[in-house]
Amino acid sequence: MKKKLCAGLLALSMVCPSLHAQNLLNETQEQKDKRMEWFHKAKLGIFIHWGIYSVKGVSESWSFYNKYLPHDEYLKQCEGFTASNYDPKAWVELIKESGAQYTVLTTKHHDGVALWDTKQNGISVVKNTPAKRDLVTPFVDEVRKAGLRLGLYYSLPDWSHPDYPNMTRTDVRYKDDPKRWDAFCKFNFGQLAELNNAYKPDLYWFDGDWEQSAETWRAKGIMELLRGGNKNVIVNSRITGYGDYATPEQGVPVVRPEEKYWELCMTMNDSWGYQHNDKNYKTPHMLLRTFVDCLSNGGNMLMDIGPKEDGTIPEEQVAVLKEFGRWTKKHKEAIYDTRAGIPADHFHGFTSLNEAGDILYLYLPYRPNGIVEIKGLVNKVNRVWVVGDGSMLSYKVHNKNYWSGVPGNLYIEVPDHVLDEQITVLAVLLDGPIQLYRGEGKVIESN
């Protein structure tokens, strides 16, 4: 009976990802909302995948897991990882320039190579590479100086650790050996305690939780460890039911996620870490379009960069970050203090609302043919302007009949000279919180 009850609770936790976390903190939804406030307003974060995999430019960890190359050959990359041109101050300045409000650094991927001076019995860049230094601490120091929020990525599995059971899809070191698993959990808890005590990050970005159950990972104990000395820390969903927010990957959700808080993590090209052969970069326009799609659906975007082994950031990635910086600086009023917009059938494009709900922002990732249209807007419009430009725009309502409660169609004139080179943003000031007509229209019964 006890086993059935535990299984039932575990199943419930998978259906309600935030349930365990809320119970663990004994917090109300209002308290959680307060804890999540900075994350909700941040909108844009920068992910950093940096590790020995940048030496050969192979897929991080997965290249040996999927047997594209032997594990020993993969780890030989340690010999070429120098971090010789690593400049954490320059990294952070670029991240801040992009408009990002937080950043997430991979402290350890599934390959088990730690970027800090871990005292546990694992592999680290300090002990096992020519870099011979802690790479996390100076980055954290610069992030704090810049006033950004700090996120740390940590892989729950460690495919190089001798006491971790799963090494590849087909190779398993052991099964049902509690002593070895206890040793690995002690190692895992030890590394997490080091990170938590040294850095007290604002956010943990876990990964790889699918390999074990919450009970096996001792996820509840991990959460108690982290929040014991860092009570307001935010945790992503990849910790088997204990997370605060969902993490769709690469593809923007087609429908708005049910979770109140979510974040899309996405690469600039097709790779997380640096791969010299991957030149398939998305344009700044494509990435900004994805960003406003996230804004429209009430989520964040965590955009990835992959530095080279020496610590330099590829010029293609620098260019994207700088263009994001230009665009976010110009349109900041329509980014950070917004919430999800209106249903897509009211407007051909992406939208968001200010927190009060009386300013509707329209994102135009296209060149309109003179006008844009909003359908079903009940409110009176007080004025319309171009965000970051200030130009007032002309607008007119058509098809509004005095005898009908069905609103007309709002048409806004958008001349070419106000268009942004990437995405133009319009602000529509309403006479109060937005009201939308969602009906099917009416037949004329008197005229």
Residue pairs with C-beta under 8 A, 6 or more apart in sequence:
6 215
10 213
10 214
10 215
10 241
12 19
13 19
13 20
13 214
13 240
13 241
13 242
14 240
14 241
16 241
17 237
17 241
17 242
17 243
17 246
17 259
18 32
18 243
18 244
18 259
19 241
20 214
20 219
20 220
20 223
20 241
20 242
21 223
21 235
21 242
21 243
21 244
22 29
22 32
24 220
24 223
24 224
24 227
24 242
25 31
25 32
25 227
25 231
27 35
32 244
33 40
35 232
35 234
35 244
36 234
36 244
36 245
36 261
38 101
38 149
38 202
39 102
39 149
39 203
39 234
39 244
39 245
39 261
39 300
40 261
41 101
41 336
41 337
42 100
42 101
42 102
42 149
42 300
42 336
43 101
43 294
43 295
43 300
43 301
43 335
43 336
43 338
44 98
44 99
44 100
44 101
44 291
44 300
44 301
44 303
44 324
44 328
44 335
45 100
45 101
45 102
45 103
45 104
45 149
45 151
45 263
45 300
45 301
45 302
45 303
46 95
46 98
46 100
46 102
46 103
46 104
46 302
46 303
46 304
46 305
46 321
47 103
47 104
47 106
47 153
47 265
47 272
47 302
47 303
47 304
47 305
48 91
48 103
48 104
48 105
48 106
48 304
48 305
48 306
48 307
49 60
49 106
49 109
49 272
49 273
49 274
49 304
49 305
49 306
50 105
50 106
50 115
50 135
50 273
50 274
50 306
50 307
50 311
51 60
51 81
51 106
51 109
51 111
51 113
51 115
51 273
52 74
52 75
52 77
52 78
52 80
52 81
52 111
52 113
52 125
52 129
52 309
53 59
53 60
53 61
53 63
53 74
53 77
53 109
53 111
53 273
53 274
54 81
54 273
54 274
54 306
54 307
54 308
54 309
55 77
55 80
55 81
55 309
56 77
56 80
57 273
57 274
57 275
57 276
57 277
57 278
58 68
58 69
58 74
58 77
58 275
59 66
59 68
59 271
59 272
59 273
59 275
60 106
60 109
60 110
60 111
60 272
60 273
61 109
61 110
61 111
61 155
61 159
62 68
62 110
63 69
63 74
64 70
64 71
64 73
64 74
64 111
64 159
64 168
65 110
65 159
65 167
65 168
65 169
66 168
66 169
67 168
67 169
67 170
71 159
71 160
71 167
71 168
74 111
75 111
75 123
75 160
78 113
78 123
78 125
78 128
78 129
79 129
79 130
80 130
80 309
81 125
81 129
81 130
81 131
81 309
82 129
82 130
82 131
82 309
82 310
83 125
83 129
83 131
83 133
83 135
83 309
83 310
83 311
84 131
84 310
84 311
85 310
85 311
85 312
86 131
86 135
86 307
86 310
86 311
87 311
88 135
88 138
88 139
88 141
88 142
89 142
91 139
91 142
91 307
91 313
92 103
92 139
92 142
92 143
92 145
92 146
92 148
93 146
94 313
94 318
94 321
94 322
95 103
95 146
95 148
95 321
96 146
96 148
97 321
97 322
97 325
98 321
98 322
98 324
98 325
98 328
99 324
99 325
99 327
99 328
99 329
99 332
99 335
100 148
100 303
100 324
101 148
101 149
101 336
102 148
102 149
102 150
102 151
102 202
102 203
103 143
103 148
103 149
103 150
103 151
104 151
104 152
104 153
104 203
104 205
104 302
105 115
105 136
105 139
105 151
105 152
105 153
106 115
106 153
107 114
107 115
107 116
107 136
107 152
107 153
107 154
107 195
108 114
108 115
108 122
108 153
108 154
108 155
108 158
108 191
109 153
109 155
109 207
110 155
110 157
110 158
110 159
110 207
110 208
111 123
111 159
111 160
112 122
112 123
112 155
112 158
112 159
112 160
112 161
113 123
113 124
113 125
113 128
113 160
114 122
114 123
114 124
114 125
114 191
115 124
115 125
115 134
115 135
115 136
116 124
116 126
116 134
116 135
116 136
116 137
116 194
116 195
116 198
117 124
117 126
117 133
117 134
118 124
118 126
118 191
118 194
119 190
119 194
120 187
120 190
120 191
120 194
121 187
122 158
122 160
122 161
122 187
122 191
123 160
125 131
125 132
125 133
125 135
126 132
126 133
126 134
136 152
136 199
137 198
137 199
140 150
140 199
140 201
143 149
143 150
144 150
149 202
149 203
150 199
150 201
150 202
150 203
151 201
151 202
151 203
151 204
151 205
152 195
152 199
152 201
152 203
152 204
152 205
153 205
153 206
153 207
154 191
154 192
154 195
154 204
154 205
154 206
154 207
155 206
155 207
155 208
156 188
156 206
156 207
156 208
156 209
156 211
156 212
156 217
156 238
156 239
157 164
157 166
157 208
157 211
157 212
158 164
158 184
158 187
158 188
159 166
159 167
159 168
161 184
161 187
162 173
163 180
163 181
163 183
163 184
163 187
164 173
164 184
165 172
165 173
165 174
165 175
165 177
165 180
165 181
166 172
166 173
166 211
167 173
174 180
181 216
185 218
188 222
189 218
189 221
189 222
189 225
192 222
192 225
192 226
193 225
195 201
196 225
196 226
196 229
196 230
197 229
200 229
200 230
200 233
201 230
201 233
202 232
202 233
202 234
203 233
203 234
203 235
203 236
204 226
204 233
204 234
204 235
204 236
205 236
205 238
205 247
206 235
206 236
206 238
206 239
206 243
207 238
208 238
209 217
209 219
209 238
209 239
209 240
212 240
213 240
214 220
214 239
214 240
214 241
214 242
217 239
217 240
219 239
219 240
219 241
219 242
220 242
222 239
222 242
223 235
223 239
223 242
226 233
226 235
227 233
234 244
234 245
235 242
235 243
235 244
236 243
236 244
236 245
236 247
236 263
237 243
237 244
237 245
237 246
237 247
238 247
244 261
245 259
245 261
245 262
245 263
246 257
246 259
246 261
246 262
246 263
247 262
247 263
247 264
247 265
248 257
248 262
248 263
248 264
248 265
249 264
249 265
249 266
250 264
250 265
250 266
250 267
251 264
252 264
252 290
252 293
252 294
252 297
253 262
253 264
253 297
253 299
256 297
256 298
256 340
257 297
257 299
260 298
261 299
262 298
262 299
262 300
263 299
263 300
263 301
263 302
264 290
264 294
264 299
264 300
264 301
264 302
265 302
265 304
266 287
266 290
266 301
266 302
266 303
266 304
267 304
267 306
268 281
268 282
268 287
268 303
268 304
268 305
268 316
268 317
268 320
269 275
269 278
269 279
269 280
269 281
269 282
269 316
270 278
270 280
271 278
271 306
272 304
272 306
273 306
274 306
274 307
274 308
274 309
274 314
275 306
279 316
281 316
281 320
284 319
284 320
284 323
284 324
284 327
284 422
285 365
285 422
285 423
287 303
287 320
287 324
288 323
288 324
288 327
288 365
288 422
288 423
289 365
289 423
290 301
291 301
291 303
291 324
292 350
292 363
292 365
292 423
293 350
294 300
294 301
295 335
295 338
295 341
295 350
295 352
295 363
296 340
296 341
296 350
296 351
296 352
296 363
297 340
297 341
298 339
298 340
303 320
303 324
305 313
305 314
305 317
305 321
306 314
306 317
307 313
307 314
308 314
323 422
327 420
327 422
327 423
328 335
330 387
330 388
330 420
331 387
331 388
331 420
331 423
331 425
333 387
333 388
333 427
334 352
334 361
334 363
334 387
334 425
334 427
337 354
337 355
338 352
338 353
338 354
338 355
338 361
339 352
339 353
339 354
339 355
340 352
340 353
341 350
341 351
341 352
341 353
341 360
341 361
342 351
342 353
342 360
342 434
342 436
343 436
343 438
345 375
346 374
346 375
346 376
346 377
346 436
347 362
347 372
347 373
347 374
347 375
348 372
348 373
349 362
349 363
349 364
349 365
349 366
349 372
350 362
350 363
350 365
351 360
351 361
351 362
351 363
352 360
352 361
352 363
353 359
353 360
353 361
353 434
354 361
356 433
357 433
357 434
358 429
358 430
358 431
358 432
358 433
358 434
359 427
359 428
359 429
359 430
360 374
360 377
360 427
360 428
360 430
360 434
361 387
361 425
361 426
361 427
361 428
362 372
362 374
362 412
362 425
362 426
362 427
362 428
363 423
363 424
363 425
364 372
364 414
364 419
364 423
364 424
364 425
364 426
365 422
365 423
367 416
367 419
368 414
370 413
370 414
370 415
371 411
371 412
371 413
371 414
372 411
372 412
372 414
372 426
373 409
373 410
373 411
373 412
374 409
374 410
374 412
374 428
375 409
375 410
376 407
376 436
376 437
376 438
377 407
377 410
377 430
377 434
377 435
377 436
377 437
378 407
378 435
378 436
378 437
379 430
379 431
379 432
379 434
379 435
380 430
380 431
381 395
381 397
381 410
381 428
381 429
381 430
381 431
382 429
382 430
382 431
383 392
383 429
384 392
384 393
384 395
384 412
384 426
384 427
384 428
384 429
385 391
385 392
385 393
385 426
385 427
385 429
386 393
386 418
386 424
386 425
386 426
386 427
387 425
387 426
387 427
388 420
388 425
389 418
391 418
393 412
393 413
393 414
393 418
393 426
394 412
394 413
395 410
395 411
395 412
395 413
396 410
396 411
397 407
397 408
397 409
397 410
397 411
398 408
398 409
398 411
399 408
399 409
400 406
400 407
400 408
401 408
401 444
403 444
403 446
403 447
404 442
405 437
405 442
406 437
406 439
406 441
406 442
407 437
412 426
412 428
414 424
414 426
418 424
